[in-house]
Amino acid sequence: MTEQSSDEQIVSLILKGEKESYREIIRRYEDKLSRYLHKFISDTDDVEDILQVVFIKAYKNLYGFDISKKFSSWIYRIAHNEAVNHLKRRRNKGRVALDDVEYKLIDEKSDIGTEADRKFLKKDMEGVIGKLDLKYREPIVLFYLEEMSYEEISDVLRIPKNTVGTLILRGKKMIKDNLEEINKNYGR
């Protein structure tokens, strides 16, 4: 196994008995999945617990993974399911944390201006995205924050690729409309 080995190659090694290779899967996905889960669940302890469950479930179900498919979509699907289950149990809509995000959703022609404007924008974005229905929030987070393709999002959410595009387009419009309303109300 090398750094250049694909996820699918590593899974093949694990399935052939090289169980210690699973550490590489954890190393590759721990930060990514943690960041993804934090977009829906604000409590760090809950995220760590869910992340543990994701890696355990992924390991236990590796024999059910189709190596001809993308492993990343498969493990994100497990994380997605665990996040949804957690939210259902807690009935907590949560807020989206955007600490490390550049605001790709904003029209590139926008002049954000000062640092104070950026701080207001970040707070406004967190609130607006956090208030989106889960059906819009998930594809927005996966596309803009996790930088997945429509096809990967389709695999994770188990919805048609065209639906992914529609949900992202509608979610972006809702975000834009809400930000415009916020700016109008604050005279920005």
Order of alpha helices (4+ residues) and beta strands (2+ residues): alpha-alpha-alpha-alpha-alpha-alpha-alpha-alpha
